[in-house]
Amino acid sequence: MTVARFFAVARTRPLFSVLVTGLAFFTAVNLSTMTSLLETGSFPTSGQSRPNPGIYLVAVADKSFQKRYAPIFQAMDIYANKYGYKWAVIDSPEARDDDRYDCSKYLVYFFKKHCIVAQWTLRNTNSGDRVFVFDSDVVPYRTQTPLDVWVNLFFENDVVFYDRCWNSEVTAGNYMIQNNPQALDFLVGWADWEFEVPPGFSSADNGAIHVHLLRVLGLDSNQVCHRQYKNLTALVTNLEPYWSFVKCTREDMPAGVYTNNDISIRIMPKTSAWVVDGVFDSVARNDFNEGNNPAPVFHHGVKLSGTETEDAEKYNKYGLQHVVVSSEDAIEYGLQHVIAPEDALQCPPIQEKAQCEAMGTSLGVFESAGECSSAVNSSLCEDAFMFSSSYHDWGCHCCQNSDNKTVPHDLWSIYSLSNCSLEL
């Protein structure tokens, strides 16, 4: 039924019949539009047509993560090629004289990552292009859905985040930016919070994104929540102050769209974004949408151990393929340089079930204490450092107190550089 036909019928039928007919008509139009959207990957628009931005998928990963997550990176490259996107894995780029941003000043990976993304975007994409940033443990799952769906959903937004499924945080690892000055400056401003990190547990860039958003958006709770942030002194063994700080920020900043000083930022509600923690995805794999929203394309939290045997279940679920990475075999799936196997450093703990009494800032996420030791060796740390073999996401930390005092903790261990040696 056409619109003209609908109004012609409306003039000859009772009101109730018209309402029922109208509801059926507009529902059919809506379903037809959604079907067209998911088949073509683009929303119909009224008036002047929108530009067609380039779409980029990137992950920031050092050599050890590139090696471990090569099967996932290959799957990301295959998905990107299917829809004409570009996939890249980026590491710290060499500085150039014409760089707008100086990323060398950041020492903590979690913060430096966002400057690297901004600089890479400026060098490699055009104005208005969209860059989706992913953690290394994000894998394509619902590959029949293109990312154009989300680009059109938030076409006018400069930066897009989403709420974490299992707590009240804004997720920091996966987000979308538009290549424009306000979005890139936002990322570098986020990285600058490395220099304002409080002494206690603040979850690195994930805690900082909350107070950064408040500041950029000029929200009323900025000063109150910022004071809470600066006063975080408790260690990771006591998370109550941290969650109190997060609650402070989210009371004034729930999911929604915010605009201030020419920047538009969207925070998508739980489970409504292009990425979801796999354990919270209750939609059938073949379903295009969940209610009125497109179903997530990617699953987050797919940790790989590095061997196909140990990761067999994940290989089967996500259709991953074994990738041989060596100095002889160049990898062609988005990695920008060949990864050569390195001699493994063995670092047995000098004290188990303990943490430093004075814990320094995280130096990054590593898969082993041996990998962690290389970061300790190149930093301003002295000899002792702490690492959790159970929770790598907690990061690698220097021990700041010179007398190496420790406190009990079931999940941390203390290591010493002088106790690390090459595995021969």
SEDO-205859 format. One record per residue (C-alpha): x, y, z; residue in one letter; residue number from 1. Coordinates in steps of 0.2 Angstrom, whole numbers, plus 5000, padded with zeros to 4 digits. Example, Ala and Ser with C-alpha at 12.3 -4.5 7.8 and 13.67 -1.06 7.14 Angstrom:
# SEDO-205859
site X = 5062 Y = 4978 Z = 5039 selum = A torti = 1
site X = 5068 Y = 4995 Z = 5036 selum = S torti = 2
# end
This chain:
# SEDO-205859
site X = 5000 Y = 5000 Z = 5000 selum = M torti = 1
site X = 5007 Y = 5017 Z = 4995 selum = T torti = 2
site X = 5005 Y = 5033 Z = 5007 selum = V torti = 3
site X = 4993 Y = 5040 Z = 4994 selum = A torti = 4
site X = 4982 Y = 5024 Z = 4995 selum = R torti = 5
site X = 4983 Y = 5024 Z = 5014 selum = F torti = 6
site X = 4975 Y = 5042 Z = 5015 selum = F torti = 7
site X = 4962 Y = 5038 Z = 5002 selum = A torti = 8
site X = 4957 Y = 5023 Z = 5012 selum = V torti = 9
site X = 4957 Y = 5034 Z = 5028 selum = A torti = 10
site X = 4943 Y = 5045 Z = 5021 selum = R torti = 11
site X = 4931 Y = 5030 Z = 5019 selum = T torti = 12
site X = 4933 Y = 5020 Z = 5034 selum = R torti = 13
site X = 4929 Y = 5022 Z = 5053 selum = P torti = 14
site X = 4942 Y = 5029 Z = 5065 selum = L torti = 15
site X = 4946 Y = 5012 Z = 5073 selum = F torti = 16
site X = 4949 Y = 5004 Z = 5056 selum = S torti = 17
site X = 4960 Y = 5018 Z = 5050 selum = V torti = 18
site X = 4971 Y = 5017 Z = 5066 selum = L torti = 19
site X = 4973 Y = 4998 Z = 5063 selum = V torti = 20
site X = 4977 Y = 5000 Z = 5045 selum = T torti = 21
site X = 4989 Y = 5014 Z = 5049 selum = G torti = 22
site X = 4998 Y = 5004 Z = 5062 selum = L torti = 23
site X = 5000 Y = 4989 Z = 5050 selum = A torti = 24
site X = 5006 Y = 5001 Z = 5036 selum = F torti = 25
site X = 5019 Y = 5010 Z = 5046 selum = F torti = 26
site X = 5025 Y = 4994 Z = 5054 selum = T torti = 27
site X = 5027 Y = 4986 Z = 5037 selum = A torti = 28
site X = 5037 Y = 5001 Z = 5031 selum = V torti = 29
site X = 5048 Y = 5001 Z = 5047 selum = N torti = 30
site X = 5052 Y = 4982 Z = 5045 selum = L torti = 31
site X = 5055 Y = 4984 Z = 5026 selum = S torti = 32
site X = 5067 Y = 4998 Z = 5030 selum = T torti = 33
site X = 5076 Y = 4988 Z = 5043 selum = M torti = 34
site X = 5077 Y = 4973 Z = 5031 selum = T torti = 35
site X = 5084 Y = 4985 Z = 5017 selum = S torti = 36
site X = 5097 Y = 4992 Z = 5030 selum = L torti = 37
site X = 5104 Y = 4976 Z = 5035 selum = L torti = 38
site X = 5104 Y = 4969 Z = 5017 selum = E torti = 39
site X = 5113 Y = 4985 Z = 5009 selum = T torti = 40
site X = 5122 Y = 4991 Z = 5025 selum = G torti = 41
site X = 5116 Y = 5009 Z = 5023 selum = S torti = 42
site X = 5101 Y = 5019 Z = 5030 selum = F torti = 43
site X = 5090 Y = 5028 Z = 5018 selum = P torti = 44
site X = 5091 Y = 5046 Z = 5020 selum = T torti = 45
site X = 5080 Y = 5061 Z = 5016 selum = S torti = 46
site X = 5086 Y = 5077 Z = 5007 selum = G torti = 47
site X = 5104 Y = 5078 Z = 5002 selum = Q torti = 48
site X = 5113 Y = 5061 Z = 5002 selum = S torti = 49
site X = 5126 Y = 5059 Z = 5015 selum = R torti = 50
site X = 5144 Y = 5057 Z = 5011 selum = P torti = 51
site X = 5151 Y = 5039 Z = 5011 selum = N torti = 52
site X = 5165 Y = 5039 Z = 5024 selum = P torti = 53
site X = 5179 Y = 5026 Z = 5024 selum = G torti = 54
site X = 5178 Y = 5014 Z = 5038 selum = I torti = 55
site X = 5194 Y = 5007 Z = 5047 selum = Y torti = 56
site X = 5196 Y = 4994 Z = 5060 selum = L torti = 57
site X = 5211 Y = 4995 Z = 5071 selum = V torti = 58
site X = 5219 Y = 4987 Z = 5086 selum = A torti = 59
site X = 5234 Y = 4993 Z = 5095 selum = V torti = 60
site X = 5246 Y = 4979 Z = 5100 selum = A torti = 61
site X = 5264 Y = 4976 Z = 5103 selum = D torti = 62
site X = 5274 Y = 4961 Z = 5096 selum = K torti = 63
site X = 5269 Y = 4949 Z = 5109 selum = S torti = 64
site X = 5250 Y = 4952 Z = 5107 selum = F torti = 65
site X = 5252 Y = 4952 Z = 5088 selum = Q torti = 66
site X = 5259 Y = 4935 Z = 5089 selum = K torti = 67
site X = 5247 Y = 4928 Z = 5102 selum = R torti = 68
site X = 5231 Y = 4935 Z = 5094 selum = Y torti = 69
site X = 5236 Y = 4933 Z = 5075 selum = A torti = 70
site X = 5221 Y = 4921 Z = 5072 selum = P torti = 71
site X = 5209 Y = 4934 Z = 5078 selum = I torti = 72
site X = 5218 Y = 4948 Z = 5068 selum = F torti = 73
site X = 5216 Y = 4937 Z = 5053 selum = Q torti = 74
site X = 5198 Y = 4935 Z = 5056 selum = A torti = 75
site X = 5196 Y = 4954 Z = 5058 selum = M torti = 76
site X = 5205 Y = 4956 Z = 5041 selum = D torti = 77
site X = 5193 Y = 4944 Z = 5033 selum = I torti = 78
site X = 5178 Y = 4953 Z = 5040 selum = Y torti = 79
site X = 5185 Y = 4970 Z = 5034 selum = A torti = 80
site X = 5188 Y = 4964 Z = 5017 selum = N torti = 81
site X = 5171 Y = 4957 Z = 5015 selum = K torti = 82
site X = 5163 Y = 4974 Z = 5017 selum = Y torti = 83
site X = 5177 Y = 4985 Z = 5009 selum = G torti = 84
site X = 5184 Y = 4991 Z = 5025 selum = Y torti = 85
site X = 5202 Y = 4993 Z = 5030 selum = K torti = 86
site X = 5210 Y = 4983 Z = 5045 selum = W torti = 87
site X = 5227 Y = 4987 Z = 5053 selum = A torti = 88
site X = 5236 Y = 4982 Z = 5068 selum = V torti = 89
site X = 5247 Y = 4997 Z = 5074 selum = I torti = 90
site X = 5261 Y = 4998 Z = 5086 selum = D torti = 91
site X = 5270 Y = 5014 Z = 5092 selum = S torti = 92
site X = 5274 Y = 5023 Z = 5076 selum = P torti = 93
site X = 5291 Y = 5032 Z = 5073 selum = E torti = 94
site X = 5289 Y = 5051 Z = 5076 selum = A torti = 95
site X = 5289 Y = 5063 Z = 5062 selum = R torti = 96
site X = 5293 Y = 5081 Z = 5061 selum = D torti = 97
site X = 5276 Y = 5085 Z = 5054 selum = D torti = 98
site X = 5266 Y = 5075 Z = 5068 selum = D torti = 99
site X = 5253 Y = 5085 Z = 5077 selum = R torti = 100
site X = 5254 Y = 5074 Z = 5092 selum = Y torti = 101
site X = 5269 Y = 5069 Z = 5103 selum = D torti = 102
site X = 5265 Y = 5051 Z = 5109 selum = C torti = 103
site X = 5283 Y = 5048 Z = 5115 selum = S torti = 104
site X = 5279 Y = 5057 Z = 5131 selum = K torti = 105
site X = 5267 Y = 5044 Z = 5137 selum = Y torti = 106
site X = 5275 Y = 5029 Z = 5147 selum = L torti = 107
site X = 5259 Y = 5019 Z = 5151 selum = V torti = 108
site X = 5252 Y = 5009 Z = 5137 selum = Y torti = 109
site X = 5234 Y = 5011 Z = 5142 selum = F torti = 110
site X = 5235 Y = 5030 Z = 5140 selum = F torti = 111
site X = 5248 Y = 5030 Z = 5126 selum = K torti = 112
site X = 5236 Y = 5019 Z = 5115 selum = K torti = 113
site X = 5224 Y = 5033 Z = 5112 selum = H torti = 114
site X = 5238 Y = 5045 Z = 5107 selum = C torti = 115
site X = 5244 Y = 5032 Z = 5095 selum = I torti = 116
site X = 5226 Y = 5030 Z = 5088 selum = V torti = 117
site X = 5224 Y = 5049 Z = 5085 selum = A torti = 118
site X = 5241 Y = 5050 Z = 5076 selum = Q torti = 119
site X = 5238 Y = 5035 Z = 5065 selum = W torti = 120
site X = 5221 Y = 5041 Z = 5061 selum = T torti = 121
site X = 5228 Y = 5058 Z = 5056 selum = L torti = 122
site X = 5242 Y = 5050 Z = 5045 selum = R torti = 123
site X = 5232 Y = 5036 Z = 5037 selum = N torti = 124
site X = 5213 Y = 5042 Z = 5034 selum = T torti = 125
site X = 5204 Y = 5056 Z = 5027 selum = N torti = 126
site X = 5193 Y = 5069 Z = 5036 selum = S torti = 127
site X = 5176 Y = 5062 Z = 5040 selum = G torti = 128
site X = 5182 Y = 5044 Z = 5040 selum = D torti = 129
site X = 5177 Y = 5032 Z = 5054 selum = R torti = 130
site X = 5189 Y = 5022 Z = 5064 selum = V torti = 131
site X = 5183 Y = 5008 Z = 5075 selum = F torti = 132
site X = 5196 Y = 5004 Z = 5089 selum = V torti = 133
site X = 5196 Y = 4986 Z = 5096 selum = F torti = 134
site X = 5205 Y = 4977 Z = 5110 selum = D torti = 135
site X = 5215 Y = 4962 Z = 5104 selum = S torti = 136
site X = 5203 Y = 4950 Z = 5111 selum = D torti = 137
site X = 5188 Y = 4955 Z = 5100 selum = V torti = 138
site X = 5183 Y = 4943 Z = 5087 selum = V torti = 139
site X = 5170 Y = 4944 Z = 5073 selum = P torti = 140
site X = 5155 Y = 4933 Z = 5077 selum = Y torti = 141
site X = 5139 Y = 4939 Z = 5068 selum = R torti = 142
site X = 5148 Y = 4943 Z = 5051 selum = T torti = 143
site X = 5132 Y = 4945 Z = 5041 selum = Q torti = 144
site X = 5130 Y = 4962 Z = 5048 selum = T torti = 145
site X = 5141 Y = 4977 Z = 5041 selum = P torti = 146
site X = 5147 Y = 4991 Z = 5052 selum = L torti = 147
site X = 5138 Y = 5003 Z = 5041 selum = D torti = 148
site X = 5123 Y = 5000 Z = 5051 selum = V torti = 149
site X = 5131 Y = 5008 Z = 5066 selum = W torti = 150
site X = 5140 Y = 5022 Z = 5056 selum = V torti = 151
site X = 5123 Y = 5027 Z = 5051 selum = N torti = 152
site X = 5115 Y = 5026 Z = 5068 selum = L torti = 153
site X = 5128 Y = 5038 Z = 5075 selum = F torti = 154
site X = 5132 Y = 5048 Z = 5059 selum = F torti = 155
site X = 5132 Y = 5065 Z = 5068 selum = E torti = 156
site X = 5143 Y = 5059 Z = 5083 selum = N torti = 157
site X = 5162 Y = 5062 Z = 5084 selum = D torti = 158
site X = 5166 Y = 5049 Z = 5097 selum = V torti = 159
site X = 5155 Y = 5034 Z = 5102 selum = V torti = 160
site X = 5157 Y = 5023 Z = 5118 selum = F torti = 161
site X = 5146 Y = 5010 Z = 5125 selum = Y torti = 162
site X = 5142 Y = 5004 Z = 5143 selum = D torti = 163
site X = 5150 Y = 4989 Z = 5150 selum = R torti = 164
site X = 5138 Y = 4974 Z = 5152 selum = C torti = 165
site X = 5143 Y = 4968 Z = 5169 selum = W torti = 166
site X = 5146 Y = 4985 Z = 5179 selum = N torti = 167
site X = 5142 Y = 5003 Z = 5178 selum = S torti = 168
site X = 5158 Y = 5008 Z = 5168 selum = E torti = 169
site X = 5160 Y = 5016 Z = 5151 selum = V torti = 170
site X = 5170 Y = 5004 Z = 5141 selum = T torti = 171
site X = 5187 Y = 5011 Z = 5137 selum = A torti = 172
site X = 5195 Y = 4997 Z = 5125 selum = G torti = 173
site X = 5183 Y = 4998 Z = 5111 selum = N torti = 174
site X = 5176 Y = 5014 Z = 5103 selum = Y torti = 175
site X = 5173 Y = 5023 Z = 5087 selum = M torti = 176
site X = 5180 Y = 5040 Z = 5082 selum = I torti = 177
site X = 5177 Y = 5051 Z = 5067 selum = Q torti = 178
site X = 5193 Y = 5059 Z = 5059 selum = N torti = 179
site X = 5190 Y = 5077 Z = 5064 selum = N torti = 180
site X = 5200 Y = 5089 Z = 5075 selum = P torti = 181
site X = 5188 Y = 5088 Z = 5090 selum = Q torti = 182
site X = 5188 Y = 5069 Z = 5091 selum = A torti = 183
site X = 5207 Y = 5067 Z = 5089 selum = L torti = 184
site X = 5210 Y = 5081 Z = 5102 selum = D torti = 185
site X = 5198 Y = 5072 Z = 5113 selum = F torti = 186
site X = 5209 Y = 5056 Z = 5112 selum = L torti = 187
site X = 5225 Y = 5065 Z = 5116 selum = V torti = 188
site X = 5217 Y = 5074 Z = 5130 selum = G torti = 189
site X = 5212 Y = 5057 Z = 5137 selum = W torti = 190
site X = 5230 Y = 5051 Z = 5136 selum = A torti = 191
site X = 5235 Y = 5066 Z = 5145 selum = D torti = 192
site X = 5226 Y = 5060 Z = 5161 selum = W torti = 193
site X = 5242 Y = 5049 Z = 5163 selum = E torti = 194
site X = 5249 Y = 5064 Z = 5171 selum = F torti = 195
site X = 5235 Y = 5066 Z = 5184 selum = E torti = 196
site X = 5233 Y = 5047 Z = 5189 selum = V torti = 197
site X = 5229 Y = 5046 Z = 5208 selum = P torti = 198
site X = 5240 Y = 5036 Z = 5219 selum = P torti = 199
site X = 5227 Y = 5022 Z = 5222 selum = G torti = 200
site X = 5218 Y = 5010 Z = 5210 selum = F torti = 201
site X = 5210 Y = 5020 Z = 5197 selum = S torti = 202
site X = 5209 Y = 5007 Z = 5182 selum = S torti = 203
site X = 5221 Y = 5017 Z = 5172 selum = A torti = 204
site X = 5212 Y = 5024 Z = 5156 selum = D torti = 205
site X = 5196 Y = 5016 Z = 5160 selum = N torti = 206
site X = 5194 Y = 5026 Z = 5176 selum = G torti = 207
site X = 5201 Y = 5042 Z = 5167 selum = A torti = 208
site X = 5188 Y = 5041 Z = 5153 selum = I torti = 209
site X = 5174 Y = 5045 Z = 5166 selum = H torti = 210
site X = 5182 Y = 5061 Z = 5173 selum = V torti = 211
site X = 5188 Y = 5066 Z = 5155 selum = H torti = 212
site X = 5170 Y = 5065 Z = 5148 selum = L torti = 213
site X = 5164 Y = 5075 Z = 5162 selum = L torti = 214
site X = 5177 Y = 5089 Z = 5159 selum = R torti = 215
site X = 5175 Y = 5089 Z = 5140 selum = V torti = 216
site X = 5156 Y = 5089 Z = 5141 selum = L torti = 217
site X = 5156 Y = 5103 Z = 5155 selum = G torti = 218
site X = 5144 Y = 5093 Z = 5166 selum = L torti = 219
site X = 5139 Y = 5099 Z = 5183 selum = D torti = 220
site X = 5147 Y = 5085 Z = 5193 selum = S torti = 221
site X = 5164 Y = 5087 Z = 5185 selum = N torti = 222
site X = 5172 Y = 5096 Z = 5200 selum = Q torti = 223
site X = 5164 Y = 5084 Z = 5214 selum = V torti = 224
site X = 5169 Y = 5068 Z = 5204 selum = C torti = 225
site X = 5186 Y = 5075 Z = 5200 selum = H torti = 226
site X = 5190 Y = 5077 Z = 5218 selum = R torti = 227
site X = 5184 Y = 5059 Z = 5221 selum = Q torti = 228
site X = 5196 Y = 5054 Z = 5207 selum = Y torti = 229
site X = 5211 Y = 5063 Z = 5214 selum = K torti = 230
site X = 5208 Y = 5056 Z = 5231 selum = N torti = 231
site X = 5208 Y = 5038 Z = 5226 selum = L torti = 232
site X = 5221 Y = 5030 Z = 5237 selum = T torti = 233
site X = 5215 Y = 5013 Z = 5240 selum = A torti = 234
site X = 5224 Y = 4998 Z = 5232 selum = L torti = 235
site X = 5215 Y = 4985 Z = 5221 selum = V torti = 236
site X = 5211 Y = 4975 Z = 5236 selum = T torti = 237
site X = 5198 Y = 4988 Z = 5241 selum = N torti = 238
site X = 5188 Y = 4994 Z = 5226 selum = L torti = 239
site X = 5174 Y = 5002 Z = 5235 selum = E torti = 240
site X = 5181 Y = 5020 Z = 5233 selum = P torti = 241
site X = 5184 Y = 5017 Z = 5214 selum = Y torti = 242
site X = 5166 Y = 5011 Z = 5212 selum = W torti = 243
site X = 5160 Y = 5026 Z = 5222 selum = S torti = 244
site X = 5169 Y = 5037 Z = 5210 selum = F torti = 245
site X = 5162 Y = 5029 Z = 5194 selum = V torti = 246
site X = 5144 Y = 5030 Z = 5202 selum = K torti = 247
site X = 5147 Y = 5049 Z = 5204 selum = C torti = 248
site X = 5151 Y = 5051 Z = 5186 selum = T torti = 249
site X = 5137 Y = 5041 Z = 5179 selum = R torti = 250
site X = 5123 Y = 5049 Z = 5189 selum = E torti = 251
site X = 5126 Y = 5065 Z = 5179 selum = D torti = 252
site X = 5131 Y = 5055 Z = 5163 selum = M torti = 253
site X = 5120 Y = 5040 Z = 5159 selum = P torti = 254
site X = 5119 Y = 5032 Z = 5141 selum = A torti = 255
site X = 5114 Y = 5045 Z = 5129 selum = G torti = 256
site X = 5120 Y = 5059 Z = 5117 selum = V torti = 257
site X = 5130 Y = 5074 Z = 5123 selum = Y torti = 258
site X = 5136 Y = 5090 Z = 5114 selum = T torti = 259
site X = 5148 Y = 5103 Z = 5120 selum = N torti = 260
site X = 5160 Y = 5115 Z = 5112 selum = N torti = 261
site X = 5157 Y = 5107 Z = 5094 selum = D torti = 262
site X = 5160 Y = 5089 Z = 5100 selum = I torti = 263
site X = 5146 Y = 5076 Z = 5100 selum = S torti = 264
site X = 5149 Y = 5061 Z = 5110 selum = I torti = 265
site X = 5137 Y = 5046 Z = 5112 selum = R torti = 266
site X = 5137 Y = 5033 Z = 5125 selum = I torti = 267
site X = 5127 Y = 5018 Z = 5120 selum = M torti = 268
site X = 5117 Y = 5007 Z = 5132 selum = P torti = 269
site X = 5122 Y = 4990 Z = 5138 selum = K torti = 270
site X = 5122 Y = 4976 Z = 5124 selum = T torti = 271
site X = 5116 Y = 4989 Z = 5111 selum = S torti = 272
site X = 5133 Y = 4992 Z = 5103 selum = A torti = 273
site X = 5143 Y = 4984 Z = 5089 selum = W torti = 274
site X = 5153 Y = 4974 Z = 5102 selum = V torti = 275
site X = 5147 Y = 4964 Z = 5117 selum = V torti = 276
site X = 5156 Y = 4953 Z = 5130 selum = D torti = 277
site X = 5152 Y = 4936 Z = 5122 selum = G torti = 278
site X = 5145 Y = 4928 Z = 5138 selum = V torti = 279
site X = 5131 Y = 4942 Z = 5138 selum = F torti = 280
site X = 5126 Y = 4939 Z = 5120 selum = D torti = 281
site X = 5109 Y = 4930 Z = 5121 selum = S torti = 282
site X = 5104 Y = 4933 Z = 5103 selum = V torti = 283
site X = 5104 Y = 4919 Z = 5090 selum = A torti = 284
site X = 5120 Y = 4920 Z = 5079 selum = R torti = 285
site X = 5109 Y = 4922 Z = 5063 selum = N torti = 286
site X = 5098 Y = 4935 Z = 5070 selum = D torti = 287
site X = 5101 Y = 4952 Z = 5062 selum = F torti = 288
site X = 5094 Y = 4962 Z = 5076 selum = N torti = 289
site X = 5089 Y = 4962 Z = 5094 selum = E torti = 290
site X = 5072 Y = 4971 Z = 5096 selum = G torti = 291
site X = 5074 Y = 4988 Z = 5088 selum = N torti = 292
site X = 5093 Y = 4987 Z = 5088 selum = N torti = 293
site X = 5105 Y = 4978 Z = 5076 selum = P torti = 294
site X = 5113 Y = 4963 Z = 5085 selum = A torti = 295
site X = 5132 Y = 4965 Z = 5090 selum = P torti = 296
site X = 5144 Y = 4960 Z = 5077 selum = V torti = 297
site X = 5159 Y = 4957 Z = 5088 selum = F torti = 298
site X = 5162 Y = 4947 Z = 5104 selum = H torti = 299
site X = 5174 Y = 4954 Z = 5117 selum = H torti = 300
site X = 5184 Y = 4944 Z = 5130 selum = G torti = 301
site X = 5190 Y = 4930 Z = 5118 selum = V torti = 302
site X = 5207 Y = 4927 Z = 5127 selum = K torti = 303
site X = 5219 Y = 4916 Z = 5117 selum = L torti = 304
site X = 5233 Y = 4906 Z = 5126 selum = S torti = 305
site X = 5243 Y = 4905 Z = 5110 selum = G torti = 306
site X = 5241 Y = 4887 Z = 5106 selum = T torti = 307
site X = 5228 Y = 4880 Z = 5094 selum = E torti = 308
site X = 5226 Y = 4865 Z = 5106 selum = T torti = 309
site X = 5222 Y = 4875 Z = 5121 selum = E torti = 310
site X = 5211 Y = 4887 Z = 5111 selum = D torti = 311
site X = 5202 Y = 4873 Z = 5101 selum = A torti = 312
site X = 5184 Y = 4878 Z = 5108 selum = E torti = 313
site X = 5187 Y = 4896 Z = 5103 selum = K torti = 314
site X = 5194 Y = 4891 Z = 5086 selum = Y torti = 315
site X = 5178 Y = 4881 Z = 5082 selum = N torti = 316
site X = 5166 Y = 4894 Z = 5089 selum = K torti = 317
site X = 5173 Y = 4909 Z = 5079 selum = Y torti = 318
site X = 5180 Y = 4899 Z = 5064 selum = G torti = 319
site X = 5198 Y = 4904 Z = 5068 selum = L torti = 320
site X = 5213 Y = 4898 Z = 5058 selum = Q torti = 321
site X = 5230 Y = 4894 Z = 5064 selum = H torti = 322
site X = 5243 Y = 4907 Z = 5059 selum = V torti = 323
site X = 5261 Y = 4903 Z = 5058 selum = V torti = 324
site X = 5271 Y = 4918 Z = 5063 selum = V torti = 325
site X = 5290 Y = 4918 Z = 5061 selum = S torti = 326
site X = 5304 Y = 4928 Z = 5055 selum = S torti = 327
site X = 5303 Y = 4918 Z = 5038 selum = E torti = 328
site X = 5284 Y = 4919 Z = 5035 selum = D torti = 329
site X = 5278 Y = 4937 Z = 5033 selum = A torti = 330
site X = 5260 Y = 4938 Z = 5040 selum = I torti = 331
site X = 5248 Y = 4946 Z = 5028 selum = E torti = 332
site X = 5233 Y = 4949 Z = 5039 selum = Y torti = 333
site X = 5235 Y = 4967 Z = 5044 selum = G torti = 334
site X = 5251 Y = 4966 Z = 5054 selum = L torti = 335
site X = 5263 Y = 4980 Z = 5048 selum = Q torti = 336
site X = 5279 Y = 4970 Z = 5052 selum = H torti = 337
site X = 5285 Y = 4952 Z = 5054 selum = V torti = 338
site X = 5285 Y = 4945 Z = 5071 selum = I torti = 339
site X = 5300 Y = 4935 Z = 5076 selum = A torti = 340
site X = 5299 Y = 4923 Z = 5090 selum = P torti = 341
site X = 5310 Y = 4929 Z = 5105 selum = E torti = 342
site X = 5319 Y = 4920 Z = 5118 selum = D torti = 343
site X = 5308 Y = 4918 Z = 5133 selum = A torti = 344
site X = 5313 Y = 4927 Z = 5150 selum = L torti = 345
site X = 5310 Y = 4916 Z = 5165 selum = Q torti = 346
site X = 5306 Y = 4926 Z = 5181 selum = C torti = 347
site X = 5301 Y = 4915 Z = 5196 selum = P torti = 348
site X = 5293 Y = 4925 Z = 5209 selum = P torti = 349
site X = 5303 Y = 4930 Z = 5224 selum = I torti = 350
site X = 5287 Y = 4931 Z = 5235 selum = Q torti = 351
site X = 5270 Y = 4923 Z = 5231 selum = E torti = 352
site X = 5253 Y = 4929 Z = 5237 selum = K torti = 353
site X = 5259 Y = 4947 Z = 5240 selum = A torti = 354
site X = 5259 Y = 4964 Z = 5233 selum = Q torti = 355
site X = 5270 Y = 4979 Z = 5235 selum = C torti = 356
site X = 5265 Y = 4990 Z = 5249 selum = E torti = 357
site X = 5268 Y = 5005 Z = 5237 selum = A torti = 358
site X = 5262 Y = 5000 Z = 5220 selum = M torti = 359
site X = 5267 Y = 5011 Z = 5205 selum = G torti = 360
site X = 5258 Y = 5015 Z = 5190 selum = T torti = 361
site X = 5254 Y = 5001 Z = 5178 selum = S torti = 362
site X = 5267 Y = 4999 Z = 5164 selum = L torti = 363
site X = 5255 Y = 4989 Z = 5153 selum = G torti = 364
site X = 5247 Y = 4972 Z = 5150 selum = V torti = 365
site X = 5258 Y = 4957 Z = 5148 selum = F torti = 366
site X = 5256 Y = 4939 Z = 5146 selum = E torti = 367
site X = 5270 Y = 4934 Z = 5158 selum = S torti = 368
site X = 5281 Y = 4940 Z = 5171 selum = A torti = 369
site X = 5296 Y = 4938 Z = 5159 selum = G torti = 370
site X = 5287 Y = 4950 Z = 5146 selum = E torti = 371
site X = 5283 Y = 4962 Z = 5160 selum = C torti = 372
site X = 5302 Y = 4962 Z = 5166 selum = S torti = 373
site X = 5307 Y = 4970 Z = 5149 selum = S torti = 374
site X = 5295 Y = 4985 Z = 5152 selum = A torti = 375
site X = 5302 Y = 4986 Z = 5170 selum = V torti = 376
site X = 5320 Y = 4986 Z = 5164 selum = N torti = 377
site X = 5316 Y = 5001 Z = 5152 selum = S torti = 378
site X = 5306 Y = 5011 Z = 5164 selum = S torti = 379
site X = 5311 Y = 5021 Z = 5179 selum = L torti = 380
site X = 5308 Y = 5006 Z = 5191 selum = C torti = 381
site X = 5321 Y = 4999 Z = 5202 selum = E torti = 382
site X = 5323 Y = 4980 Z = 5204 selum = D torti = 383
site X = 5306 Y = 4974 Z = 5211 selum = A torti = 384
site X = 5289 Y = 4973 Z = 5202 selum = F torti = 385
site X = 5273 Y = 4964 Z = 5204 selum = M torti = 386
site X = 5262 Y = 4954 Z = 5192 selum = F torti = 387
site X = 5247 Y = 4943 Z = 5193 selum = S torti = 388
site X = 5248 Y = 4927 Z = 5183 selum = S torti = 389
site X = 5229 Y = 4925 Z = 5186 selum = S torti = 390
site X = 5223 Y = 4943 Z = 5180 selum = Y torti = 391
site X = 5235 Y = 4950 Z = 5166 selum = H torti = 392
site X = 5223 Y = 4964 Z = 5164 selum = D torti = 393
site X = 5229 Y = 4971 Z = 5181 selum = W torti = 394
site X = 5245 Y = 4976 Z = 5173 selum = G torti = 395
site X = 5263 Y = 4976 Z = 5177 selum = C torti = 396
site X = 5268 Y = 4987 Z = 5191 selum = H torti = 397
site X = 5284 Y = 4994 Z = 5199 selum = C torti = 398
site X = 5287 Y = 4993 Z = 5218 selum = C torti = 399
site X = 5289 Y = 5011 Z = 5223 selum = Q torti = 400
site X = 5296 Y = 5008 Z = 5241 selum = N torti = 401
site X = 5314 Y = 5006 Z = 5242 selum = S torti = 402
site X = 5314 Y = 4994 Z = 5256 selum = D torti = 403
site X = 5302 Y = 4983 Z = 5246 selum = N torti = 404
site X = 5289 Y = 4981 Z = 5259 selum = K torti = 405
site X = 5274 Y = 4970 Z = 5254 selum = T torti = 406
site X = 5257 Y = 4966 Z = 5260 selum = V torti = 407
site X = 5247 Y = 4949 Z = 5258 selum = P torti = 408
site X = 5237 Y = 4946 Z = 5242 selum = H torti = 409
site X = 5231 Y = 4930 Z = 5235 selum = D torti = 410
site X = 5232 Y = 4935 Z = 5217 selum = L torti = 411
site X = 5248 Y = 4945 Z = 5216 selum = W torti = 412
site X = 5267 Y = 4940 Z = 5216 selum = S torti = 413
site X = 5283 Y = 4950 Z = 5218 selum = I torti = 414
site X = 5297 Y = 4948 Z = 5206 selum = Y torti = 415
site X = 5315 Y = 4954 Z = 5204 selum = S torti = 416
site X = 5324 Y = 4959 Z = 5189 selum = L torti = 417
site X = 5340 Y = 4951 Z = 5196 selum = S torti = 418
site X = 5330 Y = 4935 Z = 5197 selum = N torti = 419
site X = 5325 Y = 4934 Z = 5178 selum = C torti = 420
site X = 5336 Y = 4924 Z = 5166 selum = S torti = 421
site X = 5334 Y = 4919 Z = 5148 selum = L torti = 422
site X = 5327 Y = 4901 Z = 5144 selum = E torti = 423
site X = 5341 Y = 4892 Z = 5135 selum = L torti = 424
# end
